[in-house]
Amino acid sequence: MNSIEIHDLEKTLGSFHLSIPHLEVPEGYITGFIGENGAGKTTTIKLMMNHLFPDQGQISLLGNDSRQKDQHFKAQIGYVGDVAGFTIQATLRQLKEMTRVFYSQWDEALFNQLMSRFELDLRKPFKDLSKGQQKQFSLAMALAHHPRLLLMDEPTTNLDPLIRQDFLDILQMQLEQEGVTVFFSSHITSDLDKIADFILFIHKGQPLLNMQPKDRLLETHRLVKGPAALFTPETRAHLLNVTKSDFGYTALTTQYGETYELLGQEAIYDVPTLEDLFIGYVRGDRQ
């Protein structure tokens, strides 16, 4: 079963246009949604959450039309947004009490466990939290009702490295214990290097490549570095997204064997990171 399905999605906001012809996100995995600021990540998730409405196309979440208003359906979806939605003077305890009544599966013990792990004080007003603490509180609220699908928009932005790692550890724990599906947008690719099972790149409102398993994506590419003299028209035919660097050129290839035969040991061959792949495909062929 797919937790998310998108068909022929189109949305225009001013000069920005989002177009996702087809997307299937499998159940029970963490899917990383990578793009620069303004690429369309937030717009896509807001469309899933009905904070925006598409100009055309369909979005299905957990086998249901995302626009349906059934509370049981909505209770199966958790959301951690790029900007926390609580702007009132309420304390964390008051916000929790106002929220829990909407969820029959609310787990007070899990909520308290997460609050303790994040070292958050329920007596504190939300407005007095740092942005990182606001994200932690939002995650605790989202997980406490045991969602089947967790939509997360830039959740680790503004978190220091230790807290960010703790955040990622909790996500992996929830996946292992409950099989929750996570759709995780970010421009911090190192986080998704660690935990993502599937990867989808987006740039200027358009998907780059097809969504695919992260390991396969990395295994089928190599980062090639070498002096300019190696990057002849013949060798460039086997390379993707050739980019000039301080020491010569850097490129990606999906034809490692052929590339090695042409360039030999004069070039350096590395397994790329997700950041290498994203930058390479976005910048392509700048020399």
C-alpha positions in Angstrom: 0.0 0.0 0.0 1.1 3.6 -0.7 0.7 6.1 2.1 0.8 9.0 -0.3 -0.3 9.1 -4.0 -0.3 12.2 -6.2 -1.6 12.4 -9.7 -1.3 15.4 -12.0 -0.9 18.0 -9.2 -0.6 21.6 -10.3 -0.5 24.8 -8.2 0.4 28.3 -9.1 1.2 30.9 -6.4 2.2 34.2 -8.1 5.2 33.5 -10.3 5.8 30.1 -8.7 4.4 27.0 -10.3 4.4 23.5 -8.7 3.9 20.5 -11.0 4.1 16.9 -9.7 2.7 14.5 -12.4 3.0 11.4 -10.3 4.2 10.3 -6.9 3.8 7.2 -4.9 5.2 7.0 -1.3 5.3 3.5 0.1 3.9 2.7 3.5 6.3 2.1 6.4 9.4 4.0 5.2 11.0 7.4 5.6 11.0 9.4 2.4 13.3 12.4 2.1 12.0 15.3 0.1 15.0 17.5 -0.8 15.1 20.9 -2.3 16.5 24.4 -1.8 14.4 27.1 -0.1 11.6 28.0 -2.5 11.7 24.8 -4.4 8.1 23.8 -3.5 8.6 21.5 -0.5 6.3 23.6 1.8 3.7 24.1 -0.9 3.5 20.4 -1.5 3.0 19.5 2.2 0.5 22.4 2.6 -1.5 20.9 -0.3 -1.4 17.5 1.5 -2.6 19.1 4.7 -5.3 21.2 2.9 -3.7 24.4 4.0 -3.7 25.1 0.3 -5.8 23.7 -2.5 -4.6 22.4 -5.8 -5.5 24.1 -9.1 -5.8 20.6 -10.5 -4.9 17.0 -9.6 -5.5 14.6 -6.8 -3.7 13.8 -3.5 -4.5 10.6 -1.7 -3.3 10.0 1.9 -3.7 6.5 3.5 -6.0 5.6 0.6 -8.3 8.5 1.1 -8.8 11.8 -0.7 -6.8 14.3 1.3 -9.6 16.8 1.2 -12.1 14.7 3.2 -13.0 16.1 6.6 -13.6 12.9 8.6 -12.0 13.3 12.0 -10.9 9.6 12.2 -9.0 10.0 9.0 -7.4 13.3 10.1 -6.4 11.7 13.4 -4.2 9.3 11.5 -2.0 12.1 10.2 0.7 13.9 12.2 2.2 17.2 11.1 5.3 19.2 12.0 5.4 22.4 10.0 8.2 24.6 9.0 6.8 27.4 11.2 5.0 26.2 14.3 1.3 27.1 14.3 1.0 28.1 18.0 1.3 31.9 18.4 -0.9 32.4 21.4 0.2 33.0 25.0 -0.8 29.6 26.2 1.5 27.3 28.1 2.6 23.9 26.8 0.2 22.2 29.2 -2.7 24.3 28.0 -1.9 23.6 24.3 -1.6 19.9 25.0 -5.0 19.8 26.8 -6.7 21.7 23.9 -5.3 19.3 21.4 -5.6 15.9 23.0 -9.4 16.0 23.0 -9.4 15.6 19.2 -7.5 12.3 19.3 -9.0 9.1 20.6 -5.5 7.4 20.4 -3.8 10.1 22.5 -1.0 8.6 24.5 -0.3 10.6 27.6 2.6 8.4 28.7 4.4 8.8 25.3 3.8 12.5 25.3 5.3 12.8 28.8 8.2 10.6 27.8 9.0 12.8 24.8 8.7 16.0 26.9 11.1 14.6 29.4 13.5 13.5 26.7 13.4 17.0 25.2 13.6 18.6 28.7 10.6 20.8 28.0 8.6 22.3 30.9 4.8 22.1 30.5 4.4 25.3 32.6 6.4 27.4 30.1 4.5 29.6 27.6 5.0 28.5 24.0 6.1 31.9 22.9 9.1 31.7 25.3 10.5 28.6 23.6 13.4 28.8 21.1 12.5 27.8 17.6 14.3 24.5 18.2 12.2 23.8 21.3 9.0 24.7 19.4 10.0 22.0 16.9 10.5 19.5 19.7 7.1 20.3 21.2 5.5 20.0 17.8 7.0 16.6 17.3 5.9 15.4 20.7 2.3 16.5 20.0 2.4 14.9 16.5 3.6 11.5 17.8 1.5 11.4 20.9 -1.6 10.4 18.9 0.1 7.6 17.1 -0.3 8.7 13.5 0.1 6.3 10.6 1.5 9.1 8.4 3.8 11.9 9.6 4.3 14.9 7.4 7.3 17.0 8.3 8.4 20.3 6.7 12.0 21.2 7.6 11.6 19.7 11.1 15.3 19.9 12.0 15.9 23.5 10.9 17.1 25.6 13.9 18.1 22.5 15.9 21.7 22.2 17.2 23.5 19.0 16.2 22.9 17.1 19.4 19.2 17.9 19.6 18.9 17.2 15.8 20.4 13.7 16.2 18.0 13.0 19.1 15.1 14.1 16.9 16.2 11.7 14.2 16.7 8.9 16.7 13.1 9.3 17.9 11.8 9.2 14.3 13.7 5.9 13.7 12.4 4.5 16.9 8.8 5.3 16.0 9.3 3.7 12.6 10.7 0.5 14.1 8.0 0.3 16.8 4.9 1.4 15.0 5.7 1.3 11.3 4.7 5.0 10.9 5.3 6.4 7.4 7.4 9.6 7.4 7.5 12.2 4.6 10.3 14.5 5.6 11.2 17.6 3.7 14.6 19.3 4.2 17.4 21.2 2.7 19.7 19.6 5.3 20.7 16.6 3.3 23.0 15.1 5.9 20.0 14.3 8.1 18.4 12.4 5.2 21.7 10.7 4.4 21.3 9.1 7.9 17.7 8.0 8.0 15.9 8.2 4.7 14.9 5.0 2.8 13.6 6.8 -0.3 14.6 10.1 -1.9 12.8 12.7 -4.0 14.5 15.8 -5.3 12.5 18.9 -6.2 13.8 22.1 -7.9 11.8 25.1 -9.1 8.5 23.3 -8.5 9.5 20.2 -10.5 10.7 16.8 -9.4 14.3 15.9 -10.4 14.7 12.3 -11.2 12.1 9.7 -10.1 11.7 8.9 -6.5 13.9 5.9 -5.7 15.5 4.0 -2.8 18.3 6.1 -1.3 20.9 3.3 -1.4 20.2 2.6 -5.1 20.5 6.3 -5.9 23.9 6.5 -4.3 25.1 3.2 -5.6 24.3 4.0 -9.2 26.3 7.3 -9.2 29.9 8.2 -8.7 31.5 11.6 -8.0 34.4 12.0 -10.4 37.1 14.6 -9.8 40.1 15.4 -11.9 42.2 18.0 -13.8 40.6 19.9 -16.7 42.7 17.9 -19.3 40.7 14.7 -18.5 37.4 16.2 -19.3 37.5 16.0 -23.1 34.4 15.9 -25.3 34.8 12.1 -25.4 34.8 11.7 -21.7 32.0 14.2 -21.1 29.7 11.9 -23.1 29.9 9.6 -20.1 29.4 12.3 -17.4 26.5 14.2 -15.9 26.5 17.7 -14.7 30.2 18.7 -15.2 31.1 21.5 -12.9 34.3 23.6 -12.7 36.1 23.5 -9.4 39.3 24.9 -8.0 41.4 22.0 -9.0 39.8 21.2 -12.3 36.4 19.6 -12.8 33.9 17.6 -10.8 31.1 15.5 -12.4 28.7 12.8 -11.7 28.5 9.5 -13.7 26.1 6.6 -13.8 28.6 4.7 -16.0 31.4 4.0 -13.6 33.0 1.2 -15.6 33.2 3.2 -18.8 34.3 6.3 -17.1 37.1 4.5 -15.3 38.3 3.0 -18.6 38.5 6.5 -20.1 39.9 8.5 -17.1 41.9 5.7 -15.3 43.7 6.4 -12.1 44.3 10.1 -12.8 40.7 10.8 -11.6 39.3 10.4 -8.1 36.1 8.3 -7.7 33.9 8.7 -4.7 30.4 7.6 -3.6 28.4 10.8 -3.6 26.4 12.2 -0.8 22.8 13.3 -1.3 24.1 16.9 -1.3 26.6 16.0 -4.1 23.7 14.6 -6.2 21.3 17.4 -5.6 23.9 20.1 -6.4 25.1 18.3 -9.4 21.7 17.8 -11.0 20.6 21.4 -10.2 23.8 23.2 -11.3 24.4 20.8 -14.3 27.0 21.6 -16.9 28.3 24.9 -15.5 31.9 25.3 -16.7 
